[in-house]
Amino acid sequence: MSFQFRLSSVQKIRENTRDSRRLTLTEAEHTADEIAAQCSVLKIQASEIRGEKERLLRAGGPLAFSTLQAYEHREAWLQTEQKRLADLLRDAKHYAERCRAELLEADQEVKTLEKLEEKQRERHYAECGMRNAELFS
């Protein structure tokens, strides 16, 4: 007599849920990485703008007010954008952590059913073995 796990359909649903949550976590981590890369680019740009502005100020000579104002405007925009991206990054990391916790929970649910299946399978084969032993006695 072959073994049939009665909760196999539930187990399949839980495995699909786990796989879906794994994919969601991967996407969330990828989004956080992209935002972090954008933050790095903005930091580099802000540093370059500050350096260029300082170089112009040290060089002396006639400096157009509009040029200095353009550098300061760009620097202010970069700071605002850095803050916006930092907030997005924080939110993306929190979301990734929630996804990770959901994945761990889903994985635990699958493992619980796998253990139950294994125990039932062992019990089934033990009972079949006893029945066969009784038949041959």
Secondary structure by P-SEA (a helix, b strand, c coil): ccccccaaaaaaaaaaaaaaaaaaaaaaaaaaaaaaaaaaaaaaaaaaaaaaaaaaaaacccccaaaaaaaaaaaaaaaaaaaaaaaaaaaaaaaaaaaaaaaaaaaaaaaaaaaaaaaaaaaaaaaaaaaaaaaac
